[in-house]
């Protein structure tokens, strides 16, 4: 196991939302699960998030969105990743959002998965491990 590459995850808080407790809880849980986690801090633009993701060579970007702007932010980040030849980076997220928005983001390819409040952090970590393994297969 020592030669195995650790999964690298960027946890980001886009936009004006100033509530990051959930993002920090998830970041810590992913670290505890053996992943390398980079936390971007608050008030990041999609451009800053994508630049950090590429610079840090991450496998996954996790966006925490509580502001209601998910239908704008997720597609923008996905498009920027694709435009910068980073299509292999998995985009997922979490936050308080309507079920219809979650389904739309998954349907249109903007997010591979969305986790809403109350999701056990172990489930998030397991999903990331499976998604990265599936991508690398």
C-alpha positions as CSV (number, residue, x, y, z in Angstrom):
1,X,0.0,0.0,0.0
2,X,2.9,2.4,0.5
3,X,3.6,2.6,-3.2
4,X,-0.1,3.5,-3.9
5,X,-0.7,7.1,-5.1
6,X,-2.9,9.0,-2.7
7,X,-6.1,10.5,-4.1
8,X,-5.8,14.3,-4.2
9,X,-9.0,16.3,-3.5
10,X,-9.5,20.1,-3.8
11,X,-12.4,21.2,-1.5
12,X,-13.5,24.7,-2.7
13,X,-16.1,27.3,-1.6
14,X,-17.1,29.3,-4.6
15,X,-18.9,32.6,-4.6
16,X,-20.1,34.8,-1.8
17,X,-21.2,32.0,0.5
18,X,-19.3,32.4,3.8
19,X,-20.4,29.2,5.6
20,X,-17.6,26.6,5.4
21,X,-18.2,24.4,8.4
22,X,-19.5,21.5,6.3
23,X,-16.6,21.8,3.8
24,X,-14.1,21.7,6.7
25,X,-15.8,18.6,8.2
26,X,-15.7,16.8,4.8
27,X,-12.1,17.9,4.2
28,X,-11.0,16.5,7.6
29,X,-12.9,13.2,7.0
30,X,-11.3,12.7,3.6
31,X,-7.9,13.4,5.1
32,X,-8.7,10.8,7.8
33,X,-9.6,8.4,5.0
34,X,-6.1,8.7,3.6
35,X,-6.6,11.3,0.9
36,X,-4.5,14.4,0.3
37,X,-6.9,17.4,0.7
38,X,-6.3,21.0,-0.3
39,X,-8.9,23.5,1.0
40,X,-9.2,26.6,-1.1
41,X,-10.8,28.8,1.5
42,X,-13.8,31.0,1.1
43,X,-15.0,33.2,-1.8
44,X,-13.2,31.5,-4.7
45,X,-14.1,32.2,-8.3
46,X,-14.5,29.3,-10.8
47,X,-11.3,30.5,-12.4
48,X,-9.3,30.3,-9.1
49,X,-10.7,26.9,-8.4
50,X,-9.8,25.5,-11.7
51,X,-6.3,27.1,-11.6
52,X,-5.7,25.5,-8.2
53,X,-7.1,22.1,-9.3
54,X,-4.7,22.0,-12.2
55,X,-1.7,23.4,-10.3
56,X,-2.3,20.9,-7.4
57,X,-2.8,18.0,-9.9
58,X,-6.0,16.9,-8.1
59,X,-8.1,13.9,-9.0
60,X,-11.3,15.4,-7.6
61,X,-12.8,18.9,-7.1
62,X,-15.5,19.1,-4.4
63,X,-17.5,22.3,-4.5
64,X,-19.5,23.3,-1.4
65,X,-22.4,25.5,-2.4
66,X,-25.0,26.9,0.0
67,X,-25.7,30.2,-1.8
68,X,-28.2,28.9,-4.4
69,X,-25.9,29.5,-7.3
70,X,-25.2,25.8,-8.1
71,X,-26.8,25.9,-11.5
72,X,-24.3,28.6,-12.5
73,X,-21.2,27.6,-10.6
74,X,-21.0,23.9,-11.4
75,X,-21.4,24.2,-15.2
76,X,-18.8,27.1,-15.2
77,X,-16.2,25.1,-13.3
78,X,-16.9,22.0,-15.4
79,X,-16.5,24.0,-18.6
80,X,-13.3,25.6,-17.4
81,X,-11.8,22.2,-16.5
82,X,-12.7,20.9,-19.9
83,X,-11.3,24.0,-21.7
84,X,-8.0,23.5,-19.8
85,X,-7.6,19.9,-20.8
86,X,-8.5,18.7,-17.3
87,X,-11.5,16.6,-18.3
88,X,-10.2,13.8,-16.2
89,X,-10.7,15.8,-13.0
90,X,-13.9,14.5,-11.3
91,X,-16.3,17.4,-10.2
92,X,-18.5,16.6,-7.3
93,X,-20.1,18.8,-4.6
94,X,-22.4,19.2,-1.7
95,X,-24.6,21.7,0.0
96,X,-28.2,22.6,0.5
97,X,-29.9,22.5,-2.8
98,X,-33.2,21.4,-4.3
99,X,-33.5,17.8,-5.5
100,X,-34.4,19.1,-9.0
101,X,-31.1,21.1,-9.1
102,X,-29.1,18.0,-8.0
103,X,-30.7,15.9,-10.8
104,X,-30.1,18.7,-13.4
105,X,-26.4,19.0,-12.5
106,X,-25.9,15.2,-12.8
107,X,-28.0,15.0,-15.9
108,X,-26.1,17.7,-17.8
109,X,-22.7,16.4,-16.7
110,X,-21.8,19.4,-14.6
111,X,-21.4,17.2,-11.5
112,X,-20.6,13.6,-11.1
113,X,-22.3,13.5,-7.7
114,X,-23.9,15.8,-5.2
115,X,-24.0,15.1,-1.5
116,X,-26.6,16.9,0.6
117,X,-26.5,17.6,4.3
118,X,-26.8,14.6,6.5
119,X,-24.8,12.3,4.1
120,X,-22.4,10.2,6.2
121,X,-18.8,11.4,5.5
122,X,-17.7,7.7,5.0
123,X,-20.2,7.5,2.1
124,X,-18.5,10.6,0.4
125,X,-15.0,9.1,0.9
126,X,-16.1,5.7,-0.5
127,X,-17.8,7.3,-3.5
128,X,-14.6,9.3,-4.3
129,X,-12.4,6.1,-4.1
130,X,-14.8,4.3,-6.4
131,X,-15.0,7.2,-8.9
132,X,-11.3,7.6,-9.1
133,X,-10.7,3.8,-9.5
134,X,-13.4,3.8,-12.2
135,X,-11.8,6.7,-14.0
136,X,-8.3,5.1,-13.8
137,X,-9.5,1.6,-14.9
